[in-house]
Amino acid sequence: MPRDLCYTARVIRWAPVLFFVCLTGCSSCGEAAELSVSGAHPYTRCHLAEPPEERVSAVGDLTLRFEDERVLRIEGAPSSLRLAVFAGPVGASVPEAPEADLAIALGGLGDEPLTTLSALGEWGIPVLVVAGGEERFEPLSDAFEALEGDARQRVIDATVLRLIRVGKLELVVVPGAPEGRYVTAGEGACGFGEPDLAHWEMDAPDEGVRRYLLAWAGPAGTDATRGLLGAEAGSPLVARLMTSVGAEGALFAWPRSATGRAAGEGMALTLGVAPIAGVTVLRADGSRAAPGVTRLTLRPEAPSLTLESP
């Protein structure tokens, strides 16, 4: 395609996104670069990238309904939905598929995200991918565009979603590093700041519906995110968001020193999920956590969340 036509296509693609950013009160709008935030910790508002088109997809026994306002509704789930949640690194070799109905990856896709996403597409189950603080927007976006075959249906870019509904459970998606504060990421990595909190404004959940935060970074103020010598390692920004949306608990991937550490139980469970591969993680208390998949059981009709194994 000629260079000028490529430029025109990019402008057309991003026009709806820029319009949305301006409507939500961004302090400087007008160019595609407005998704980027400069400063000591530059980052990209990946959560404001082009939302998925409204459509219905069938993956295995589950039906995925992509609705307006960045909402994904998952239907056809069994009474006890087996959920596998994990973080990266998942670069060179992706382990075999876990025994689960649905998987969620919280960042850490490696330097070649297309290779990782394609391998996850071979699992045969839906895999929702939430960008972490080390994911850069353009390579990840290009990787999703390049997916082929069944992987294109099975591997879902959940970074651009705001809410995932499974029966009477709601998962609020919060990708990227708070204020871009991830030391090895740099310019172009996914993040969000205080002005972006308006993006997640929503009504209180309906009666009987329970909310849970699905974030790369953990919320401050829980035992699960206590760091070395009891220092706080969680994010106050994520904690504020958790309160404002009415989430009773959270699943998170960072800090890694919180791997396998939990605070609360049931729908009040706040839990650091394990990296699926790589070296053993050293926790803040000096103990170690082996890599693997965090398995949970969701009961959509009688909302609860049960931890099966760290």
Residue pairs with C-beta under 8 A, 6 or more apart in sequence:
1 9
10 32
11 32
13 50
14 32
14 35
14 50
16 50
17 32
17 35
17 48
17 49
17 50
18 29
18 30
18 31
18 32
18 34
20 48
21 29
21 34
21 35
21 45
21 48
22 29
22 30
24 198
24 199
25 195
25 198
26 34
26 195
27 195
28 34
35 44
35 45
35 46
35 48
35 49
35 137
36 42
36 43
36 44
36 45
36 187
36 188
37 43
37 44
37 45
37 180
37 191
37 193
39 180
41 177
41 179
41 180
41 181
41 182
41 191
42 180
42 186
42 187
42 188
43 176
43 177
43 179
43 180
43 185
43 187
43 188
43 189
43 190
43 191
43 192
43 193
44 136
44 137
44 176
44 188
44 189
44 190
44 191
45 190
45 191
45 192
45 196
46 131
46 135
46 137
46 140
46 159
46 160
46 175
46 176
46 190
46 191
47 159
47 160
47 162
47 173
47 174
47 175
47 176
47 190
47 192
47 196
47 199
48 196
48 199
49 137
49 141
49 159
49 160
50 160
51 70
51 160
51 161
52 66
52 70
52 72
52 157
52 160
52 161
53 66
54 66
54 67
54 68
55 66
56 63
56 64
56 65
56 66
57 63
57 64
57 66
57 153
58 64
59 125
59 126
59 153
59 154
60 101
60 124
60 125
60 126
61 76
61 78
61 101
62 74
62 75
62 76
62 77
62 101
62 102
62 126
63 74
63 75
63 76
64 72
64 73
64 74
64 75
64 126
64 156
65 72
65 73
65 74
65 75
66 72
67 73
69 162
69 163
70 160
70 161
70 162
70 163
71 161
71 162
71 163
71 164
71 165
72 128
72 156
72 158
72 161
72 163
72 164
72 165
73 164
73 165
74 102
74 126
74 164
74 165
74 166
77 101
77 102
77 166
77 167
77 298
77 300
78 101
79 299
79 300
79 301
80 297
80 298
80 299
81 101
81 102
81 166
81 297
81 298
81 299
81 300
82 99
82 100
82 101
82 102
82 295
82 296
82 297
83 100
83 101
83 102
83 103
83 104
83 295
83 296
83 297
83 298
84 98
84 99
84 100
84 102
84 103
84 104
84 293
84 294
84 295
84 296
85 103
85 104
85 106
85 251
85 273
85 293
85 294
85 295
85 296
86 103
86 104
86 105
86 106
86 273
86 274
86 275
86 276
86 292
86 293
86 294
87 105
87 106
87 107
87 108
87 132
87 216
87 253
87 254
87 256
87 273
87 274
87 275
87 276
88 105
88 107
88 108
88 109
88 110
88 132
88 134
88 253
88 275
88 276
88 277
88 278
89 108
89 110
89 275
89 276
89 277
89 278
90 105
90 108
90 109
90 110
90 116
90 119
90 120
90 276
90 277
91 109
91 110
91 111
91 112
91 115
91 116
92 110
93 277
94 116
94 119
94 120
94 276
94 277
95 276
95 277
95 293
97 103
97 122
97 123
97 124
97 125
98 123
98 293
98 295
100 125
100 293
100 295
101 125
102 125
102 126
102 127
102 128
103 120
103 123
103 125
103 126
103 127
103 128
103 293
104 127
104 128
104 129
104 130
104 158
104 214
104 251
105 120
105 127
105 128
105 129
105 130
105 276
106 130
106 132
106 214
106 215
106 216
106 251
106 252
106 253
106 273
107 130
107 131
107 132
107 133
107 134
107 135
107 175
107 216
107 253
107 254
108 132
108 134
108 253
108 275
109 116
109 117
109 129
109 132
109 135
109 140
109 143
110 116
113 135
113 139
113 140
113 143
114 142
114 143
114 146
114 147
116 143
117 129
117 143
117 144
117 147
117 151
117 155
118 147
118 148
118 151
120 127
120 129
120 151
120 154
120 155
121 127
121 147
121 149
121 150
121 151
121 152
121 154
121 155
122 150
122 151
123 154
124 154
125 154
126 154
126 156
127 154
127 155
127 156
128 156
128 158
128 161
128 164
129 155
129 156
129 157
129 158
129 159
130 158
130 159
130 173
130 175
130 214
130 215
130 216
131 137
131 140
131 159
131 175
131 176
131 190
131 216
132 175
132 176
132 177
132 182
132 190
132 216
132 253
132 254
133 176
133 177
133 180
133 181
133 182
133 185
133 189
133 190
133 191
133 216
133 217
133 254
134 182
134 184
134 185
134 189
135 159
135 175
135 176
135 189
135 190
136 185
136 188
136 189
136 190
137 188
137 189
137 190
138 188
140 157
140 159
140 190
144 155
144 157
147 155
158 164
158 173
158 175
158 214
159 173
159 175
159 176
159 190
161 173
162 172
162 173
162 199
162 200
162 202
163 170
163 171
163 172
163 173
163 202
164 170
164 171
164 173
164 214
165 171
166 298
166 300
167 298
167 299
167 300
167 301
167 303
168 208
168 209
168 210
168 300
168 301
168 302
168 303
169 209
169 210
169 211
169 212
169 298
169 300
169 303
169 305
170 205
170 209
170 210
170 211
170 212
171 211
171 212
171 213
171 214
172 200
172 202
172 211
172 212
172 213
172 214
172 241
172 245
172 247
173 214
173 215
174 192
174 200
174 213
174 214
174 215
174 216
174 217
174 238
174 241
175 190
175 192
175 215
175 216
176 189
176 190
176 191
176 192
176 216
177 185
177 189
177 190
177 191
177 216
177 217
177 254
178 191
178 192
178 193
178 217
178 235
178 237
178 238
179 191
179 192
179 193
179 194
179 237
180 189
180 191
180 193
181 191
182 189
182 191
182 254
185 191
192 199
192 237
193 237
194 237
197 237
197 240
197 241
197 244
200 241
200 244
200 245
201 244
202 245
204 246
205 211
205 246
208 303
209 303
210 248
210 267
210 303
211 245
211 246
211 247
211 248
212 247
212 248
212 249
212 250
212 251
212 267
212 305
213 219
213 238
213 241
213 242
213 245
213 247
213 249
213 250
213 251
213 252
214 250
214 251
215 238
215 241
215 250
215 251
215 252
216 252
216 253
216 254
217 234
217 235
217 238
217 252
217 253
217 254
218 224
218 225
218 233
218 234
218 235
218 238
218 250
218 252
218 253
218 254
218 255
218 258
218 270
218 272
219 225
219 234
219 235
219 238
219 239
219 241
219 242
219 250
219 252
219 270
220 232
220 234
220 235
220 236
220 238
220 239
221 232
221 234
221 236
221 239
222 234
222 263
222 264
222 270
223 261
223 263
224 234
224 258
224 261
224 262
224 263
224 270
224 271
224 272
225 232
225 233
225 234
225 252
225 255
225 258
225 261
225 270
225 272
226 232
226 233
226 258
226 261
226 284
227 233
227 255
227 257
227 284
228 257
228 284
233 255
233 257
233 258
233 284
234 255
234 258
238 250
238 252
242 250
248 267
248 268
249 264
249 266
249 267
249 268
249 269
249 270
249 271
249 305
250 270
250 271
251 270
251 271
251 273
251 294
251 296
252 258
252 270
252 271
252 272
252 273
253 272
253 273
253 275
255 272
255 284
256 272
256 275
256 281
257 281
257 282
257 283
257 284
258 272
258 283
258 284
259 272
259 273
259 274
259 275
259 281
259 283
259 289
259 310
260 271
260 272
260 274
260 283
260 289
260 294
260 310
261 271
261 272
261 283
262 269
262 270
262 271
262 272
262 307
263 269
263 270
263 271
264 270
266 304
266 305
266 306
267 303
267 304
267 305
269 305
269 307
271 294
271 307
273 294
274 281
274 289
274 290
274 291
274 292
274 293
274 294
274 310
275 281
275 291
276 291
276 292
276 293
277 291
278 291
279 291
280 288
280 289
280 290
280 291
281 288
281 289
281 290
281 291
282 288
283 289
289 310
292 310
294 307
294 309
294 310
295 307
295 308
295 309
296 305
296 306
296 307
296 308
297 305
297 306
297 308
298 304
298 305
299 305
299 306
